[in-house]
Amino acid sequence: MHFLRPLLRHPLLNLILLVAALAVATPRAAHAEALLVVEAETGKVLQAENATMPWYPASVTKIMTAYVTLKAVKEGRLRLDSVLTVSPVAASQSPSKMGFKPGTQVTVENALAMVMVKSANDMAVVLAEGVGGSVDGFSGMMNATAQRLGMTQTSYVNPNGLPADGQITSARDLAILARAVIRDLPEYEYFMHIPAIRFGRRTTNNFNKLIGRYAGADGFKTGFICASGYNLVASATRDGKRLIAVVLGSTSGQARAVRAAQLLERGFASNGLGWLRPSLGTVDNLVPIDATPPNLREEMCNGRRKRPATDEDADTTVATGGGESPALAFFSAGLQAPTAKPSELLAAAYTAGEPMVVYTGPKKTGTELIAAVAADDQKQVTRRGKKSRVAAKKPDADKAKTEAKSEAKSEAKTAARTEATKPAPKPAAARHANVKPDTAATKPAAATKPAAAAKPAAAAKPAARPAEKPAASGDKPAAKPAKPKAAAKPKSESKPAG
């Protein structure tokens, strides 16, 4: 113990021991995220948090879809220019998707680009049917590949990651898969970091916000469903060192990107004191947890925060914390130099380069490619034109209905005011109110002789006296023809009653 006393007098070592003690004593907060950082070449784990917790993969499933497809291409069972056809099953998939009609043709290369950039669920099914014959057949190939790679916590049901029982993975398994892509498919790895695609006049940027914004970013894929939250497998290379970061269960597309950038920054910022970190071994040796995947549906898609099952995200929520307690993070980071603030990590201007042009139909080059892009462009214009015309017709129809109602109301009001200003129709209405509808409707002449001769006679005398005086002025003769009109109204109203 005597030899330790000089060491304990060293202020730096005292600080390290104090921080370590705080790390052990400080209770760790519960987090709904799984985090992992590994070295791509060696598989060495640099940081792990819930890394072997089972998780719903969402669209990061498409990394395996691309891996199985590109292995088929590499082995000669398929070509990048092979033409596949959109089936009714593919066309029926939920967004995000390209939205092509059944029968549309697309090359393997274009379908892969649409899958990895736009996360097109319909194109993932097109690839599955083209490689495996059916969704079930391709899922079997995905599961066989997962077992071969050592992804012991993963099972697949579909090629796109849409919600399905049995579709499960973990951060550990996703890091193993990312390493396999880098190791086994270097000539096709560019599909993992296409910055954007252009279809017709529509350009879609990669949903992985690190591409073109974070220095050295060069892969992989995003994913989101309500049950899983926002997921991201990302990679970056600096000074010949490549790292893979996995983030599962983040709160938004922006938050997952910032969290991944933080993990990568910490991994790159090793300053020679890495020996202070506890050894976590390699990714393959992480011990799986036997548990049920957390379901984040209530947190992600409750009544106040409804979202479609898509990677498309405009949320700017920024993650500010880490997956560990502050004391443990400080200690395990090896007292490394401070990294950039979260708000600065992805603040750089977007510099990802030109988008990849994609199109429908067989592979084309030169003037044929230009013509194909123009044709797809025109289809989009035509669709928009139809939608605009339909949208324009609806307001016109609504306007016509409104004007008709207003006109009818105006005429009714005018008629009411006109009738109100006429004194003669009042006694006529009162007269016919005393007439039974059946009698008035069936016997207009016979029924009115005794009644009209007796009853209106008395009523007509008072009305006749004032009628004689203004006869010379010519005002009253205009009111007399109105009496038959007033008498006609009760007759027409009495017909339905009969």
QUINOR-V140353 format. One record per residue. PSI is psi as a letter, one per 30 degrees, with the letter a starting at -180 (999 if undefined). Layout:
BEGIN
psi-><PSI;PSI>
END
This chain:
BEGIN
psi-><f;e;f;f;e;e;e;f;f;k;e;e;e;e;e;e;e;e;e;e;e;e;e;e;f;k;k;k;l;k;k;h;l;k;k;k;k;l;k;e;e;f;g;k;k;e;k;k;j;h;f;g;k;k;l;k;f;b;f;f;e;f;e;e;e;e;e;e;e;f;e;e;e;e;g;g;f;l;l;f;g;k;k;l;k;k;l;e;e;e;f;f;l;l;l;k;l;e;g;k;l;k;f;k;k;k;l;e;e;e;e;e;e;e;e;f;e;f;h;j;e;e;f;e;e;e;e;e;e;e;e;g;e;l;e;e;e;e;e;e;e;e;e;e;e;e;e;e;f;g;i;f;g;k;k;k;e;l;f;f;g;l;k;k;k;f;j;l;a;l;e;e;e;e;e;e;e;e;e;e;e;e;e;f;h;e;f;g;f;f;f;f;h;k;e;l;l;j;j;b;g;k;k;k;l;k;f;j;f;f;k;f;e;k;k;f;k;h;l;d;l;l;k;k;l;e;f;f;a;k;l;k;k;l;l;l;k;k;h;g;k;k;l;k;k;k;k;k;g;l;f;l;e;e;e;e;e;e;e;e;e;e;e;e;e;e;e;f;g;k;g;f;g;f;f;f;k;k;k;g;a;l;e;f;g;k;k;k;k;j;l;k;k;k;j;g;e;e;e;e;h;a;f;f;h;k;k;l;i;l;f;k;k;g;k;g;k;k;k;f;l;a;g;l;l;e;e;e;e;e;e;f;f;h;h;l;k;k;l;l;l;e;f;f;e;g;f;l;k;j;h;f;a;k;l;k;k;l;l;l;a;l;k;l;l;b;e;e;e;e;e;e;e;e;e;e;e;e;e;e;e;e;e;e;e;e;e;e;e;e;e;e;e;e;e;e;e;e;e;e;e;e;e;e;e;e;e;e;e;e;e;e;e;e;e;e;e;e;e;f;f;j;f;e;f;e;e;e;e;e;e;f;f;f;k;k;e;e;e;e;e;e;i;e;e;e;f;f;e;e;e;f;e;e;e;f;e;e;f;f;e;e;f;e;e;f;f;e;e;g;e;e;f;g;e;e;f;f;f;e;f;f;e;e;e;e;f;f;e;e;e;e;f;f;e;e;e;999>
END
